[in-house]
Amino acid sequence: MAAAAPTFTTITPTTTTTSSNKITHKTICFNTPFISSIKSLQARVVTRANGSAHGSALGASMVAAPVVSGTEPVLLDFETSVFKKEKVNLAGYDEYIVRGGRDLFHLLPEAFKGIKQIGVIGWGSQEKEGLPAFPMGKIDQTRMWKVGERVRASRPAGDLGPLYPFTAGVYVALMMAQIEVLRQKGHSYSEIINESLIESVDSLNPFMHARGVSFMVDNCSTTARLGSRKWAPRFDYNLTQQALVDVDNGAPINQDLVKRFFEDPVHEAVKVCAELRPTVDISGPAQAQNLRDSLAEAKSDIVVKIGLRKGSASFAEARAAGFTEENGTLGDIYPTIAGSDLVLLLISDSAQSIGLDFPKNISVVAVCPKGMGPSVRRLYVQGKEVNGAGINASFGVHQEYKSDIFGERGILLGAVHGIVESLFRRYTEHGMSEELAYKNTVECITGVISKTISTKGMKAVYESLSEEGKKDFLTAYSASYHPCMEILYECYEDVASGSEIRSVILAGRRFHEKEGLPAFPMGKIDQTRMWKVGERVRASRHLFEY
């Protein structure tokens, strides 16, 4: 994956009454997996698109929000006066994109014209309102994940693991089913491919290959953890009770389904998107440092200042990264907000449980990159010698929040957790050793399958198999596609209706001490048999190495 430069995905007005070069009021930019008040934000997006409300001049000078209609993928257009707009064709549909890259840093002063200070609120602390965060329980003590510890402990550095045909068939079926659900719901191909393929094989899976699926399930955002725990058992159940039963009963391979897989236009679209590889996600520390360094490289005098709660343990971390009170780049939250023209809201997801909305006089910009945070600073530093390859795809918040929350519950985390649990049980029950079963499930998906899809596409996984392996792949694909589709469709509709978000907001309240009441921690998965095996498998490999 190419080293990434920062990009800005924005929701801004197509028509504005403010000057294009003058900031008239504060703008809040937020990066969050979900939005607490979708209806109000959507209403503002639609109003702005029709030109009947004030908006951010900063946003107008970057990328303007498209107006979306219908359920079929359509050409989503936008206006940009700083960064160049390009049109690409994905599976027969035109889409507009804006590239990122270090070669565009010189445009940042113009894009941020009128801004003197950018405040970054949040650094990484999970504390809330001065109360200690109550840790959600983990899964890493169960048998599977303990096996994983042993497997990783003995794995040579750079080992991608085996390519097990049956597991490959199940995983690719899951990926294609998720692609189809998003396609049927009218999402653009760039969004579909980013959410269903690139984010998983380029960002999350390599990280999980190094640390284990249980580590990701136990340490990601509240939103993603809740989604994984809620939906993983559903995928486990459907795979075990439907797909594997069909296989055991000798159900014939669905040739029409197989034919559609090989002829699906998404494969050509993936090739195009692979050349426009997007950036990884941004976390508080990484975004603040990357933005500061990018502006410095562009010779901009804009100040990037970190705002933290008084007494926060993150002050020491921010100082270590070069943000200090002495040079005016570190301070308390509210003075930082008051003195900033643009505020990046990067606090914990759980804050959404309060249910607050942005003031009507504040313009809102959404930064919605695809991926995860831990490697972004490393990639940015590496990219000082290599131009980044980030893109801004042409879709808005009303689409992004659906695919983002849906994806976390699908192939990014929840579904993967569910299918590996099911397959691990099946393989061990049929006489496979725990270590080999772990390698043929978790390691297979996060290692060689992800690497193959990332570099050569989904069909290359099938093409790399022996004739017998190809038959096993198609058997698994045929049996798993519709059971996965059933759960994915239900999950998408829960997200689109707001039910899933309401569940997350309520859970955010449960998992933190509030008004003197005890918290209800979420259990971990890392003590089950499979994940204990994973500890052994990973122990001999180096972090972030295949």
LUMLOMI-972491 format. One record per residue (C-alpha): residue in three letters; chain; x, y, z. Coordinates in steps of 0.2 Angstrom, whole numbers. Example, Ala and Ser with C-alpha at 12.3 -4.5 7.8 and 13.67 -1.06 7.14 Angstrom:
resn, chain, x, y, z
Ala, A, 62, -22, 39
Ser, A, 68, -5, 36
END
This chain:
resn, chain, x, y, z
Met, A, 0, 0, 0
Ala, A, 7, 17, -5
Ala, A, 11, 29, 10
Ala, A, -4, 40, 13
Ala, A, -5, 59, 13
Pro, A, -20, 67, 22
Thr, A, -36, 69, 12
Phe, A, -52, 78, 16
Thr, A, -69, 71, 13
Thr, A, -82, 85, 15
Ile, A, -100, 89, 16
Thr, A, -102, 107, 12
Pro, A, -114, 118, 2
Thr, A, -116, 119, -17
Thr, A, -122, 137, -14
Thr, A, -117, 149, -1
Thr, A, -120, 167, 3
Thr, A, -103, 169, 11
Ser, A, -87, 175, 2
Ser, A, -77, 160, -4
Asn, A, -61, 167, 4
Lys, A, -68, 173, 21
Ile, A, -72, 162, 36
Thr, A, -87, 170, 44
His, A, -90, 158, 58
Lys, A, -83, 143, 66
Thr, A, -82, 126, 57
Ile, A, -82, 110, 66
Cys, A, -74, 95, 57
Phe, A, -77, 78, 64
Asn, A, -71, 60, 61
Thr, A, -84, 48, 69
Pro, A, -91, 30, 64
Phe, A, -108, 36, 67
Ile, A, -119, 52, 69
Ser, A, -130, 55, 84
Ser, A, -143, 65, 75
Ile, A, -144, 59, 57
Lys, A, -160, 67, 53
Ser, A, -155, 85, 58
Leu, A, -138, 83, 49
Gln, A, -146, 76, 33
Ala, A, -159, 90, 34
Arg, A, -144, 103, 34
Val, A, -135, 94, 20
Val, A, -151, 94, 9
Thr, A, -155, 112, 14
Arg, A, -137, 118, 9
Ala, A, -138, 108, -7
Asn, A, -153, 119, -12
Gly, A, -144, 135, -7
Ser, A, -156, 141, 6
Ala, A, -144, 141, 21
His, A, -127, 148, 26
Gly, A, -112, 136, 25
Ser, A, -93, 135, 27
Ala, A, -83, 145, 15
Leu, A, -69, 133, 18
Gly, A, -80, 119, 13
Ala, A, -85, 128, -3
Ser, A, -67, 130, -8
Met, A, -64, 111, -6
Val, A, -78, 99, -12
Ala, A, -96, 103, -12
Ala, A, -110, 90, -7
Pro, A, -119, 81, -21
Val, A, -138, 80, -22
Val, A, -143, 61, -23
Ser, A, -159, 54, -30
Gly, A, -164, 36, -33
Thr, A, -157, 20, -28
Glu, A, -146, 16, -43
Pro, A, -128, 22, -43
Val, A, -128, 39, -52
Leu, A, -115, 52, -57
Leu, A, -113, 62, -41
Asp, A, -106, 79, -45
Phe, A, -98, 92, -34
Glu, A, -89, 109, -36
Thr, A, -71, 112, -31
Ser, A, -61, 128, -33
Val, A, -44, 122, -26
Phe, A, -41, 104, -29
Lys, A, -43, 96, -46
Lys, A, -59, 85, -50
Glu, A, -57, 69, -60
Lys, A, -69, 57, -68
Val, A, -66, 39, -67
Asn, A, -77, 24, -74
Leu, A, -81, 10, -62
Ala, A, -91, -5, -69
Gly, A, -99, 6, -82
Tyr, A, -104, 21, -70
Asp, A, -95, 37, -70
Glu, A, -89, 45, -53
Tyr, A, -79, 60, -48
Ile, A, -65, 59, -37
Val, A, -52, 71, -29
Arg, A, -34, 64, -27
Gly, A, -24, 67, -12
Gly, A, -5, 67, -11
Arg, A, 10, 77, -5
Asp, A, 12, 85, -22
Leu, A, -4, 95, -17
Phe, A, 2, 101, -1
His, A, 6, 118, -9
Leu, A, -13, 120, -11
Leu, A, -17, 119, 8
Pro, A, -14, 137, 12
Glu, A, -27, 142, -2
Ala, A, -39, 129, 4
Phe, A, -38, 135, 22
Lys, A, -38, 153, 18
Gly, A, -45, 164, 32
Ile, A, -40, 151, 45
Lys, A, -27, 156, 58
Gln, A, -29, 141, 71
Ile, A, -35, 124, 70
Gly, A, -40, 116, 86
Val, A, -39, 97, 88
Ile, A, -51, 91, 102
Gly, A, -46, 74, 108
Trp, A, -30, 64, 109
Gly, A, -34, 46, 113
Ser, A, -40, 45, 131
Gln, A, -56, 35, 134
Glu, A, -61, 45, 150
Lys, A, -78, 53, 150
Glu, A, -84, 69, 159
Gly, A, -70, 67, 171
Leu, A, -76, 49, 176
Pro, A, -65, 34, 173
Ala, A, -70, 24, 159
Phe, A, -76, 6, 164
Pro, A, -67, -6, 152
Met, A, -78, -17, 142
Gly, A, -75, -35, 144
Lys, A, -64, -44, 132
Ile, A, -65, -60, 122
Asp, A, -46, -65, 121
Gln, A, -47, -78, 135
Thr, A, -57, -91, 126
Arg, A, -50, -107, 118
Met, A, -49, -101, 100
Trp, A, -40, -85, 104
Lys, A, -28, -93, 117
Val, A, -24, -105, 103
Gly, A, -20, -90, 92
Glu, A, -8, -84, 104
Arg, A, 2, -100, 103
Val, A, 1, -100, 84
Arg, A, 7, -82, 82
Ala, A, 21, -86, 95
Ser, A, 28, -99, 83
Arg, A, 25, -91, 66
Pro, A, 41, -85, 57
Ala, A, 41, -67, 52
Gly, A, 33, -63, 35
Asp, A, 23, -79, 35
Leu, A, 6, -76, 27
Gly, A, -1, -93, 32
Pro, A, -9, -106, 22
Leu, A, -22, -103, 8
Tyr, A, -36, -115, 13
Pro, A, -49, -117, -1
Phe, A, -64, -119, 9
Thr, A, -61, -104, 21
Ala, A, -57, -94, 5
Gly, A, -73, -98, -3
Val, A, -83, -93, 13
Tyr, A, -74, -77, 14
Val, A, -75, -72, -4
Ala, A, -94, -76, -3
Leu, A, -96, -64, 12
Met, A, -86, -51, 2
Met, A, -97, -53, -13
Ala, A, -113, -53, -3
Gln, A, -109, -37, 5
Ile, A, -104, -29, -11
Glu, A, -121, -34, -18
Val, A, -131, -27, -3
Leu, A, -123, -10, -5
Arg, A, -125, -11, -24
Gln, A, -144, -14, -22
Lys, A, -145, 0, -10
Gly, A, -138, 12, -23
His, A, -121, 16, -16
Ser, A, -107, 21, -28
Tyr, A, -94, 8, -33
Ser, A, -80, 18, -25
Glu, A, -89, 18, -9
Ile, A, -93, -1, -11
Ile, A, -76, -6, -15
Asn, A, -68, 5, -1
Glu, A, -79, -2, 12
Ser, A, -81, -20, 7
Leu, A, -63, -24, 0
Ile, A, -49, -11, 2
Glu, A, -52, -6, 20
Ser, A, -53, -24, 25
Val, A, -38, -32, 15
Asp, A, -27, -16, 16
Ser, A, -30, -10, 34
Leu, A, -39, -20, 46
Asn, A, -34, -38, 41
Pro, A, -15, -35, 41
Phe, A, -17, -27, 58
Met, A, -27, -42, 64
His, A, -14, -54, 56
Ala, A, -1, -46, 68
Arg, A, -11, -45, 83
Gly, A, -26, -56, 81
Val, A, -45, -54, 78
Ser, A, -48, -55, 96
Phe, A, -37, -40, 99
Met, A, -46, -30, 86
Val, A, -63, -35, 93
Asp, A, -58, -30, 111
Asn, A, -49, -14, 107
Cys, A, -58, -5, 93
Ser, A, -71, 9, 95
Thr, A, -86, 6, 106
Thr, A, -97, 7, 90
Ala, A, -87, -7, 81
Arg, A, -85, -18, 97
Leu, A, -104, -17, 100
Gly, A, -107, -21, 81
Ser, A, -96, -36, 81
Arg, A, -103, -44, 97
Lys, A, -121, -42, 91
Trp, A, -119, -48, 73
Ala, A, -104, -61, 74
Pro, A, -116, -74, 83
Arg, A, -128, -71, 69
Phe, A, -115, -75, 55
Asp, A, -109, -90, 66
Tyr, A, -126, -97, 67
Asn, A, -131, -95, 49
Leu, A, -115, -103, 43
Thr, A, -116, -117, 55
Gln, A, -134, -121, 53
Gln, A, -137, -117, 35
Ala, A, -121, -117, 24
Leu, A, -111, -131, 33
Val, A, -127, -142, 34
Asp, A, -129, -140, 15
Val, A, -111, -145, 12
Asp, A, -113, -160, 23
Asn, A, -129, -165, 14
Gly, A, -120, -164, -3
Ala, A, -130, -149, -10
Pro, A, -125, -146, -28
Ile, A, -115, -130, -32
Asn, A, -126, -116, -38
Gln, A, -119, -114, -55
Asp, A, -128, -98, -59
Leu, A, -121, -90, -43
Val, A, -104, -95, -48
Lys, A, -106, -88, -65
Arg, A, -111, -72, -58
Phe, A, -96, -71, -47
Phe, A, -84, -73, -62
Glu, A, -93, -61, -73
Asp, A, -97, -48, -60
Pro, A, -92, -30, -66
Val, A, -85, -26, -49
His, A, -69, -35, -53
Glu, A, -64, -22, -66
Ala, A, -70, -8, -54
Val, A, -58, -15, -41
Lys, A, -44, -14, -53
Val, A, -47, 5, -56
Cys, A, -49, 8, -37
Ala, A, -33, -1, -33
Glu, A, -24, 11, -43
Leu, A, -33, 25, -33
Arg, A, -29, 17, -16
Pro, A, -37, 28, -3
Thr, A, -29, 33, 14
Val, A, -30, 24, 30
Asp, A, -40, 31, 44
Ile, A, -35, 45, 55
Ser, A, -35, 45, 74
Gly, A, -33, 60, 86
Pro, A, -14, 59, 88
Ala, A, -10, 55, 70
Gln, A, -22, 68, 62
Ala, A, -15, 82, 73
Gln, A, 3, 78, 69
Asn, A, 0, 74, 51
Leu, A, -10, 90, 49
Arg, A, 4, 100, 58
Asp, A, 18, 93, 47
Ser, A, 8, 95, 31
Leu, A, 5, 114, 34
Ala, A, 23, 116, 39
Glu, A, 29, 108, 23
Ala, A, 17, 120, 14
Lys, A, 25, 134, 23
Ser, A, 8, 139, 31
Asp, A, 8, 149, 47
Ile, A, -8, 141, 53
Val, A, -7, 135, 71
Val, A, -13, 117, 75
Lys, A, -17, 117, 93
Ile, A, -22, 102, 104
Gly, A, -37, 105, 117
Leu, A, -38, 93, 131
Arg, A, -48, 91, 147
Lys, A, -39, 98, 163
Gly, A, -30, 84, 171
Ser, A, -30, 72, 156
Ala, A, -17, 59, 155
Ser, A, -15, 64, 136
Phe, A, -6, 80, 140
Ala, A, 11, 70, 142
Glu, A, 8, 61, 126
Ala, A, 4, 77, 117
Arg, A, 20, 86, 124
Ala, A, 30, 71, 118
Ala, A, 24, 74, 100
Gly, A, 29, 92, 101
Phe, A, 13, 101, 106
Thr, A, 17, 112, 121
Glu, A, 9, 126, 131
Glu, A, 25, 136, 129
Asn, A, 23, 137, 110
Gly, A, 4, 139, 110
Thr, A, 0, 122, 103
Leu, A, -7, 114, 118
Gly, A, -21, 119, 130
Asp, A, -38, 116, 139
Ile, A, -53, 111, 128
Tyr, A, -64, 127, 129
Pro, A, -50, 140, 127
Thr, A, -44, 130, 112
Ile, A, -61, 129, 104
Ala, A, -64, 148, 107
Gly, A, -48, 153, 99
Ser, A, -49, 141, 84
Asp, A, -57, 145, 67
Leu, A, -59, 126, 63
Val, A, -61, 113, 76
Leu, A, -57, 94, 73
Leu, A, -69, 84, 85
Leu, A, -59, 68, 88
Ile, A, -66, 62, 105
Ser, A, -72, 45, 110
Asp, A, -87, 37, 101
Ser, A, -95, 35, 118
Ala, A, -98, 54, 119
Gln, A, -112, 52, 106
Ser, A, -122, 44, 120
Ile, A, -126, 61, 127
Gly, A, -136, 65, 111
Leu, A, -130, 83, 108
Asp, A, -132, 91, 91
Phe, A, -121, 104, 83
Pro, A, -127, 122, 85
Lys, A, -136, 129, 69
Asn, A, -123, 143, 67
Ile, A, -109, 130, 66
Ser, A, -104, 123, 49
Val, A, -100, 105, 49
Val, A, -88, 96, 38
Ala, A, -87, 77, 39
Val, A, -70, 68, 37
Cys, A, -74, 50, 34
Pro, A, -59, 40, 28
Lys, A, -59, 21, 26
Gly, A, -48, 11, 38
Met, A, -41, 12, 55
Gly, A, -29, 23, 65
Pro, A, -14, 14, 72
Ser, A, -3, 14, 56
Val, A, -7, 31, 49
Arg, A, 7, 40, 57
Arg, A, 19, 27, 52
Leu, A, 13, 27, 34
Tyr, A, 13, 46, 34
Val, A, 31, 47, 40
Gln, A, 36, 34, 27
Gly, A, 28, 44, 14
Lys, A, 40, 58, 16
Glu, A, 50, 51, 2
Val, A, 35, 43, -8
Asn, A, 19, 53, -14
Gly, A, 3, 47, -6
Ala, A, -11, 40, -16
Gly, A, -27, 45, -6
Ile, A, -43, 50, -15
Asn, A, -59, 58, -10
Ala, A, -74, 48, -17
Ser, A, -90, 56, -22
Phe, A, -102, 51, -8
Gly, A, -110, 60, 6
Val, A, -114, 58, 25
His, A, -131, 51, 22
Gln, A, -123, 37, 12
Glu, A, -106, 35, 22
Tyr, A, -113, 33, 39
Lys, A, -124, 18, 32
Ser, A, -110, 9, 24
Asp, A, -97, 13, 38
Ile, A, -108, 6, 52
Phe, A, -114, -8, 41
Gly, A, -96, -13, 36
Glu, A, -90, -14, 54
Arg, A, -104, -27, 57
Gly, A, -100, -36, 41
Ile, A, -84, -40, 33
Leu, A, -73, -28, 42
Leu, A, -76, -36, 59
Gly, A, -92, -44, 65
Ala, A, -94, -56, 50
Val, A, -76, -61, 50
His, A, -77, -64, 69
Gly, A, -93, -75, 66
Ile, A, -87, -85, 52
Val, A, -70, -90, 59
Glu, A, -78, -95, 75
Ser, A, -89, -107, 65
Leu, A, -75, -114, 54
Phe, A, -63, -116, 68
Arg, A, -76, -127, 77
Arg, A, -80, -137, 61
Tyr, A, -61, -140, 57
Thr, A, -57, -146, 75
Glu, A, -73, -157, 76
His, A, -67, -165, 60
Gly, A, -50, -170, 68
Met, A, -39, -155, 63
Ser, A, -27, -149, 77
Glu, A, -31, -132, 85
Glu, A, -16, -124, 78
Leu, A, -19, -129, 61
Ala, A, -37, -125, 62
Tyr, A, -33, -107, 68
Lys, A, -20, -106, 53
Asn, A, -34, -112, 41
Thr, A, -46, -99, 47
Val, A, -40, -83, 55
Glu, A, -22, -83, 48
Cys, A, -29, -89, 31
Ile, A, -40, -74, 30
Thr, A, -30, -60, 37
Gly, A, -14, -66, 28
Val, A, -13, -74, 11
Ile, A, -31, -71, 6
Ser, A, -30, -53, 10
Lys, A, -13, -51, 2
Thr, A, -19, -59, -14
Ile, A, -35, -49, -15
Ser, A, -26, -33, -11
Thr, A, -13, -36, -25
Lys, A, -22, -46, -38
Gly, A, -41, -46, -34
Met, A, -54, -59, -28
Lys, A, -54, -70, -43
Ala, A, -35, -72, -41
Val, A, -38, -82, -25
Tyr, A, -48, -95, -34
Glu, A, -36, -95, -49
Ser, A, -21, -99, -37
Leu, A, -29, -115, -31
Ser, A, -27, -133, -37
Glu, A, -41, -141, -46
Glu, A, -47, -150, -30
Gly, A, -45, -134, -21
Lys, A, -55, -124, -34
Lys, A, -70, -137, -31
Asp, A, -69, -134, -12
Phe, A, -69, -115, -15
Leu, A, -84, -116, -26
Thr, A, -93, -128, -14
Ala, A, -90, -116, 1
Tyr, A, -94, -100, -10
Ser, A, -111, -108, -16
Ala, A, -116, -114, 1
Ser, A, -111, -98, 11
Tyr, A, -117, -83, -1
His, A, -135, -83, 3
Pro, A, -134, -86, 22
Cys, A, -122, -72, 23
Met, A, -133, -61, 12
Glu, A, -148, -64, 23
Ile, A, -139, -57, 38
Leu, A, -130, -43, 29
Tyr, A, -147, -37, 22
Glu, A, -155, -37, 39
Cys, A, -140, -28, 46
Tyr, A, -140, -14, 33
Glu, A, -159, -11, 35
Asp, A, -156, -10, 54
Val, A, -143, 3, 51
Ala, A, -153, 13, 38
Ser, A, -168, 14, 49
Gly, A, -158, 21, 64
Ser, A, -161, 6, 75
Glu, A, -143, 1, 75
Ile, A, -137, 18, 80
Arg, A, -150, 20, 94
Ser, A, -143, 3, 101
Val, A, -126, 10, 100
Ile, A, -131, 26, 109
Leu, A, -139, 17, 123
Ala, A, -124, 5, 125
Gly, A, -113, 20, 126
Arg, A, -123, 25, 141
Arg, A, -122, 8, 149
Phe, A, -104, 5, 147
His, A, -99, 20, 157
Glu, A, -102, 25, 175
Lys, A, -116, 38, 175
Glu, A, -124, 48, 189
Gly, A, -117, 37, 202
Leu, A, -123, 21, 195
Pro, A, -111, 6, 191
Ala, A, -106, 3, 173
Phe, A, -110, -13, 164
Pro, A, -94, -19, 156
Met, A, -94, -28, 139
Gly, A, -85, -45, 141
Lys, A, -70, -50, 131
Ile, A, -68, -64, 119
Asp, A, -49, -67, 121
Gln, A, -50, -82, 133
Thr, A, -59, -94, 122
Arg, A, -50, -109, 114
Met, A, -48, -102, 97
Trp, A, -40, -85, 102
Lys, A, -28, -94, 114
Val, A, -22, -104, 100
Gly, A, -20, -88, 90
Glu, A, -8, -81, 104
Arg, A, 3, -96, 101
Val, A, 2, -94, 82
Arg, A, 7, -75, 82
Ala, A, 20, -76, 95
Ser, A, 34, -79, 83
Arg, A, 29, -65, 71
His, A, 34, -47, 72
Leu, A, 21, -33, 73
Phe, A, 14, -27, 57
Glu, A, 24, -40, 47
Tyr, A, 16, -54, 37
END
